């Protein structure tokens, strides 16, 4: 049986840094909001301007209506997701074990982000660490390709101090 590495408790659209706890998540949201009312292009994100985000950052590319490719994972994000660069997940993927079902759910969530063109906050629990009830917060934001299509998702993920329940 394949173990789930994380469980999302809830997710919802966010429109303000005040709705976020993690410093990486707040910094990414602040950058994304600086382009309002439009969505930023992927080409407008320069990692050299965001060195503090490097460990927590990830980038996903929509390949078509159902498939997504993991393009970048910072060290912390990779430790949490345990996905390799280039891995493709799909809304039409196999679902023979928990990990595959989780990949399909994640692809469906990515479709939702790009269809709504909003940033989403996730709250959840990490299950692969030896400690119990290690909480995380992630932020997922759409980015445009050069043809102005919402094609990329840039995100950050932060392990939260586990004092008290998720809000």
Helices and strands as residue ranges (DSSP letters): E 6-14, G 17-19, H 23-33, G 42-44, G 47-56, E 57-62, E 67-73, H 75-81, E 88-90, H 98-116, E 119-126, E 134-144, E 150-159
